[in-house]
Amino acid sequence: MQRQTEIMMTPEKLKAIISQGEGTEVELKESKDSLARKVYESICAFLNRRGGHVVLGVDDDRNVVGINPSKVQEQLDQLAKDMNNPQLFKPTYYLNFEPMDLDGKKVIYFYVPESTQGHSYKGVFYDRNQDGDFELRSTEQIANLFIRKSKFKTEDRVYPMLGMKDLDEEAFDELRRGIRIENSQHPWLNLSNEEIIRSAELLAVDPETGKEGLTLAAILLFGNSHAITTALPAYRIDLLCRVNNTELYDDRELLSCNLLKAYPITMAFIKKHLPEQPYIEGIQRFSLRDTILREVVLNMIIHREYSSAYPTTFTIYRDSIVTENWNIPYVYGHIDLQTMRPHRKNPKIAKVFSQMGIVEELGSGMRKMFKYTPLYANGKEPVIEEQDVYRIEIPYVPTLQSIDAESGQKSGPESGPESGPETTQKRIIKLLRDNPDITSRQIAERLKMARSGISKHLHLLQEFGKIKHIGPNKGGHWEVVGD
């Protein structure tokens, strides 16, 4: 049903819509003498996405050019006829087309609501993003459209062959620990494992067999390795640190465990490799790193579309953290506080995490990312893109991290040339101070390390302003900056 504000359109409201220009929810077409046929692709796209306004008689530059008055009724009749033609639209859809006077010119306005079904025009499915209408070409894109439209969610899929014996006791222990910290009076603390599963609606009856079984959400949250392999053989979460070795990795953890175990492992990986930055807000002291990246990790595991074999990745680079996971897009394109549309994609998985106080109100995680990332990254904001792959990039201010090329021993995330005795950087700086003309080859020999490893350390120290290179690229030397 169309919203009342959109049915009762006024010239003032319509001008406000036109002033926005074309975008995810606005389409403008000239249609001066004949109906713009591409308007049907926009109708189809709006039905398949989240609705939108269509105005005929306005050009791309938001100028009201008007429809030839003698052609208005003809276009209205054509629109009504075509929308009822199953050879064009499947399924057909009724819309209310409204002729209006705007600045002394005739226009046609109508609102296309989001449909509960997937629609095609001339056998082609269309979707909408900020750039306009686009065809869904692959079977996976079309399947994702119908998954998004369906009331049935992937997390509700039932596995009658799996039961309580296929769940991991340690995952329930993890849940109870988290709940106890948040609320020592929480009723789940006095329930058995099966009672928790039933309270969280993670047991259901399979409509095909009539048998009760665990849902996919239950398996993802609590499943043991057998259950996860049975339900999702390709499920993986890949944690990578690529600060120095960007082609392979400095450190890696490949997780195939349940989400209640994967979450703390991922947070521990973050603390191992990323710099801490305490922050005081009012009287509360907290970690910017943990606050921001907790929301990133929860977004990555709670909103992932688990029907795809596409792996979830969490990668730490020298000055940014990037996550990618498969997604059924709700809003295509760049996401910010103005364009975001909070939409919980796995509500039952989210509900279990919320019992531990980790997941808050819908949309609060995104707001925290945009609020605190500039404080963590010298004013830079997060970059979020929602496509078939949902991508988040969080910038940060790096510290000197290194991997000893000989021993492979990694200095801690807070370590630098003046902290941590015997770090490689400190030894290099001492050599440069004591031997002003020393070459990189001689440094490698003194420290008994490969020249390639020394070269990485030297360029990293240069990047952080600790040393500078004097003279030509070949034959020059390094000099310590400052005392």
Phi, psi and omega in degrees: 000136180288148179288150186299322181296334181272334176287316182271067181281138177240161177303322180296315179295321181294321177298322179295321178294314181298322182297338178291334186077175182291145180190202183299330185236016178221132176229129179244134178225142180291298177051040186295310182247339179216155183293128177290114186295333180291350177300332181290328176295322178292319177300313180299316181295317179295319177301320183279338180262245183228033175085168178177166180265138175237130177234121176261134183106015179227134182274178184297337180268014176073017176275133177279102181267339177080157175258140176307120184308327181285349183254354185299307183295324178299318180290322177298316180296319181295318178300312181296319180295314184291323181291342178260008183261108182293346175285342178256306182249128174230121344288161178291162184211133180274132175232153179258108183265131189236112174285140181219157172261129180222117183053040178076010181236156182271133173225163173241127178241143169205151178254132178256112180283162173292130181269153175278355181242165172270134184241148174235152175239120184054039176082004182244134175271135179240150175227174188232139168221189184295338181271356179122210184268145176216149180284144170269108189265324185269155178296329180292320178297318180292319178298319179297325177301313183287330174295316180296322180286330184290144173290337179283130178252150181306322182295344180268000178301136186257140178240090185298337181282352182248139181221197185301331180294344183263012180255158188261118181301324182295331177293322176293323176298319179297318178298312182295324177299314180295319180294318183298322178294320184281318186204100183292348179258011183297133183298334181294338181295338180258008181261153172286171179302315181293324179293324175296315180300318181288321179296325180275005179059045182253006168245135182211167179264129178289120182296336182278320184257343184075009181259148179278144178199173177288144173277166177299325178300317179298318182292318180294323182281317191236355190296148171277180185298323179297314182296316181294318179295323179294314185277318185223078184298336182263003184295127178210149166236119186253113178260124185228138170247117182235051181285313180258307180268093184278343179278318176252258177188158173274326181207150182208141170227125180252111187259135171229019181272174180292164188292328180291338172269323184295325183298306179295328177297318179295318179295324177293322177299319179297313182294331180290325191245348185244144183293141175282151173212095179296152182214142178245125178234109187068242178252004183262130176251129181210173182266121175298317180304308184292321181296314181291310188282339170300317180293323179296314182295316179297319177300319183295320185264333182275324185262005179293145172269110189274002177284345182262149177277359180300125185286148171277132180235142174232110187238128176261118174257182185297326182224017177202159174242130183235128174243145176221136174209155180292151194208148166256103191297140172256324175230116179282139171106200184289135181247130171221188184295337179276325185264350184292143175231094183307130187207105184282115188272336175228075189298330182284324173295316179298322182299319181294317177295328181292333178296336178269003180076013182274319179261128181255206182297153182300127179094347183291327180298317179297318180296323178295319179303313183286333179284316190261338181301317178301332178285333182271340190231032177053047174093349180283148182255160175292154176243121183234125179236126178252107174229203173301326171256125179270123187236130175238132174238121179249113176285157173206163178269114186284159169247172180288109175246143180213159173237121180296119186295338181269310187267341184076007181280129187262133175284154185293165184296333179268000186285150178207189185294339181250011179227146181079092181303141177074012172296153182301318182297320181295320180293321178297314181297320178298317178297320180293322179293318183281337184225081187305330184258013183294142180264165179297326178296318180291324176299315180300319180294316181297320184269359179055051180230162177291146180297327179297321178293316178299319180301319179297316180297318181297315180290329176292317177297324177294318181299326181269009174074019180273332178221164175222155182264130181250132176092190183291164180301320176255123178098352178280188178215169182259147180224137179287136179270123178080190182278000000 
